Amino acid sequence: MRSCSPCAACKLLRRRCTEDCIFAPYFPSQDPHRFAIVHKELPVDQRGDAASSMVYEANARVRDPVYGCVGAISYLQNQVSQLQMQLTVAQTELLRIKMQQDLPSPPYLAPTNNFNNIDSQPEYLNFPSSTN
């Protein structure tokens, strides 16, 4: 059973705090600043995002009771890390290909046909004639 003092939410909203108040477990009367942050200090245009965040976190906790949204965040950070590594490998490969394309090709050497000129052949191909 809850104490008779109203929870921080009901106190700040100046409403009667009932026995089954849904805010009481989360905004105890001893910690009024906790509800004030949500209710007063969060700008009105960000309250929808805060509510969506709470719904997302609640759904994540249902899917993964141990890690909740932290598990999803860790998974996504791991994916980002792997994708960054793949991107680095791809960029390195592209750089390697570009550098190969930028290198001047070796000069084309036309084959020489020295068989027509017997004197240009190496010595061991100059057989002595047997007519001596």
N, C-alpha and C positions, 0 to 999 in steps of 0.2 A: 504494500500500500504506500502511496506517495504522500509526502508531507503536505500540510495544508497551505503552504505558501505557493503562489502561482509560479509557473515556469517563466523563464526570461522572456519567451515570446509573448505569452499572454500579458505579462506585466507591461512590456513595452507597447503592446497593442491596446492596453487598457481594456481587456476583456476578461470575462470570468473563465478561470482555468478549471476544466472539468476533470473528473477522475480518469477518463479515457482520452485525455488530450494527446494528440499525435505528436505535438512538439515537445512535450515534457521530457521524454527520454533523451532528446538530442540537445535541448536548450535548458539545462537546469537553472534554477533560480540563483545558485551560487556563481554562475558564470554569465552575467547579462551581456557582456561584451560580445560573446559568441553570436547571439542572435542579432545584435546591433550591426555587426559587420555585414550580415546577409541582408538585413532589412533596410538599414539607413545608409551605410557606407558604400554599398555597391550601387553604382549609378543605374538609374532606371533603364537605360538603353542596354545594359549588360545583364540584366536580370533574366532575360529569356535564355541567354547563353549559359548562365549559371544553372538554370533549371534543366536545360538540355544536358549539361555536363553531369548533373546529379543523376538523370535518367540513364545516361550512357554508363556511368560508373556502377549504378545499380544493376543494369543488365550484364555488365562485365563480371560483377560479383556473383550473379546467378550462374553464368556460364563457367566461371572459374572461382570457386569459393575461397581458394587459398591465395591466389595472386590478384584476382580481379583485373582492373584495367592496367595494373603494373605489368602483368603477364603479357597483355596485348602490346603495351608500349615496348617492352623488352623484345618481343618478337619483331615488331616493326623496326626497331633500331638495328637488330641483327640483319634484317633484310636490307636496310639502307647501307650498312657496312659491306655486305656481300655485293650489292650493286655498285658501290663506289669502287670496290676492288676490280670488278668486271670492267667498269668504265676505264680504270687506269690501264688494265691489260689491253683493252681495245685501242686506247689512245697511243700506247707504246707501239702496238702493231702498226697503226696508221703512220706513225712517225718513221718506223723502220722502212715501210713501203715507200714513203715519200723520199726518204734519204736515198734509197736504192734507185728511184726514178731520177733524182737530181744528179747522181753520179754520172760523169761522162763515160760513154761506152768505150771499150778499148778500141784502138784504131784497127781498121780492117786490113788484114795482111793478105795480099793476093798470093795465091800459091805460085811458086816459081817452078818452071819446067826446065830442069837442067839436063834432061836426058838427051836433048839435041846437041848439047855441047859436051862432048866426051871428056874434054880437058878439065871441065869444072867438077867432074866426079871425084870422090875421094880416091886416094891411092889404091886402096885394096880392090877397087873396081877396075882399075887399069891393069888388066891381065897381060902378062908378057905374051908376045906372039910366039907361036911355036915354029915360026919360019926361020928362025935364026940358025 
